[in-house]
Amino acid sequence: MASCYLISALAILASFCLIESAVINEMPTVYEEIITGEQDNMFTEDWKNAFDNEQLQNQPKWTPDEDQPKDDSYEVRNYDPAWWVTSFVPCLNQTVASSYGYLKLYLYMNKANDQHMEFNLTYPILNKVDMQFNAQYIDEDKKGRNPCPDRYSVNLYLPYESDDEYYIDDTPPNGQDEIVTTSKSQLKTRYVLPYEDEFTIESLENCNEQAKDFGERLKEDGKNVNVNSYHCAMYEPDKQGVVRFEVWFDDIDQ
């Protein structure tokens, strides 16, 4: 099935990148969970089947904006307020942050949180890019340029409704470590560029190139966006292995 393709590719990519990163970076001990065999048991056949079937039902809610580009070259969407769960580790490169972050969020959605609560897995997988996010040290004890100025995180929509009897608090459960956090976004207008690509180790770099051109186009159109901050959104591949990707830029006038 199509879902098997994406999940297998992510697992293989994660293993490769994590082992490679262990040589380059001082990696948190929590990484050992993935490398020492836990990932072999996490991708069950039932989950693979359910993930494919539920993809369309488990997405953040949005409506098309009234002001769309005349040439339909991109979309303007208004996203409802929503909860999100995020995985972030400083000083990881984009590929490692993406593969490891996805696995951490998968575990969170499958009860690896402080309330042992299970959530339906959601789409898209969002890889957030914040270039030059911390270009200079903020800590007074450290001076000069930060060696890890760029911030790469992974985000999933969290289908959490605090007024549901099932939930015991007004906020979602916390992650089991500081790597995984939750936050609630307000109503957001986003400029969205859909495109198709194959899922390969170059997919994120291709998205970065799409984002560069798209950001320049939005600036030319007079849109107020930060060209150094965007999401690479990835959906489930079709039977031919072609994946739908999107680039998201937030309107910062809101």
C-alpha positions, 0 to 999 in steps of 0.5 A: 500500500502507499502508506507502507512506502512512506513509513518504510522510507521514513524508517530507513531514512531515520536509521541512516540519518541517526547513525550518521548523526551519532558520529557528528553530534553529541546525541541525546540518550533518548535516540538510543530508543530508536537505534536499539530496535524499538522502531522494528516493532512500532510500524504494525500492519494494522497501523499502516492500513489505518493511516492510509484510510484516515489521512483525509479525515485527520487534517487541520481544518481550513477554508479558502480565503476570498482573495485568491491569486488570479492565475491560481498558481498558489492557494490562500487558506485560513486555518482554524485555531488548533493544537499542534505537537512539535519535536525539536532538538537544537543543532541537528541538520534538517534531514536528521531533525525531520526523520528523528522528529517524526518518530518522536511524534509518532510515539507521542501520538501512540501514548508516549505522553504523560497521560498515556493518551492515544491520538489518531495520527494526522497529516500533513507531516510538517517540517518547519524551517526557521533560517537564522532563528538564533543568529546571535547568542542571547545568553550573556555568558556567550558572545558572538555568532551561534554555531547553530543559527537555524532551527528545524522542527517537526509538527503534527496537527493534534486533534484535541478538544478540551471540552470532550469528556474523554480529556481530563485537562484543558491542555493536551498531555505533555511529552515524556521529555523536553524534546516534544512540546504542544502549543495552540495556534490562532486563526492563521492565513497561509499561502500554500504552494502544492507540488508533487515529488518523489520521496527521496533523501533530497525531498527536503532540499527540493522543498527548500528550493520551492520555498525560495522561489515561492517566497520571492513570488509572494514578496513580488505580490506584496504579501507580508511574509518572512522568507526565512520561515516556512513549512514543508508539508508532506502527505501520503504517496499515491500507488506510484510513490508520488508524494504531494508536498506543499510549502506554507508561508504564514501571513505575518500581518495577522 
